[in-house]
Amino acid sequence: MPSAPVRIILPGMLRDLVGGVAEIEVESPTESQTVAELLDRAFAEHRILEGKVRDERGQIRRHVKVFVNGEDATRGEGIGAPVPAGARVHIINAVSGG
Amino acid sequence: MFSDLVDTVNMTETIVAIGTRKGLWIARSTDRQDWTLEGPHFLMSEVASVAVDTREGRSTLLAGVKSWHWGPTVQASTDGGRTWTESAERAIAFPSDTDTALERVWQLTPDPNDSEVVWAGVEPHALFKSTDRGEHYELVRGLWDHPHRPTWEPGFGGGAVHTILPEPGHPESVLVAMSTGGVYRSGDGGDSWAPSNPGIRAGFNPENEYPEFGQCVHKVARGQGEGELFAQNHNGVYRSHDNGATWDSIADGLPTDFGFTILAHPRRPGVVWVVPVVDGGERIPPDAQLQVQRSDDAGSTWRQQATGLPDHSYTCVLRDAASLDSADPVGVYLGTRNGDVFASADEGESFQRIATQLPDVLAVRAAQLA
């Protein structure tokens, strides 16, 4: 039985690429999934986001952060970090550049 | 009214696509004297490569764009640069077995022999080929699998295939150049590659100044003479009369043998331009006078062209930040690291500034659109 969906909140720069969509709701097939599995599901319908958030090896880009319930997953287990059912996930562009 | 109509019908637009560290601008003119400037497109994204594809009457532009956050991509415009789209799927991606990620697209080259083919030179050192006008690209395995590849070192700008020269009339013949690595040629359309640097000095190599490969070539241009090529290297300017099989120095008479870019006349054999840069860590124009050096005899003699270019100039022109158009007389275009773009409508005899205060210019491509 599916669990509570995960909500992914997109940054403004990515919303423009998917017709202004601000949030993507992803069904959670189990009580927990990894960040990689979550992004696979989320980007299946929004293919252009795949190349923006991850490189072709599946790694989250260096200046992109993924927060799971307020915790920076990219600092810890990265794409293998667990995402519990019902989580709030923020994808943000890091504060960098010049 | 009638004369206006005639002008409109006969109007040929010259465009200059200007890729910078923080976006793309496009200058337009119908007489190469009065210019308008549009942009930025892709603000805050680096545009290291631009191609203008006029084959079969197209007005297609391709741009290698890299967002600091969202990575590299290829953007395309079919209306002369006014509107842009990108594929939802990655246009250029390394296959999974390479365990490699694309860093940057440094070169986009429409093939003169096949109007469907576009080549892409990328960082890390690799060559890709598109057979659908630049929408999707495949890794050229023959170069990727070359046994020399692990020894190719990144230059200061990164390790990349930055020059791609298919030979007009000979679809099987392609030349690439890379920093560092040198010149490589294929005689079978890209299936196999061999280094081709005889005569090119690598003065930074203390053990062997004339190695088989490993030269730091900055740019190669194809001339109009039989087998004519010109190369600007890290310390060295060269010509070849045998399609790159051998090279001879043509640096005598230049104020410095260092520079990044080189241009060859699209119709007249032996006419070539370089933009000299002082070596020794200074990387500024000789005597702080921004200039081009032109030769009309394939590099045997040179003369300075600097009318309209600034003195007290401490900038420089990078390897792809110069271009020619195809008009008669040929237009010459230079983009500088301090965000100026200069245009000459008389083959370099005089320049005017057509853009200023842009971010540092990485790529300039000029063309006439129908």
Interface residues (C-beta under 8 A of the other chain):
Chain A: M13 L14 R47 I48 E50 G51 K52 V53 D55 E56 R57 Q59 R61 H63 V64 N93 A94 S96 G97
Chain B: M44 S67 W68 H69 W70 G71 T73 E86 A88 E89 R90 A93 F94 S96 D99 T100 A101 L102
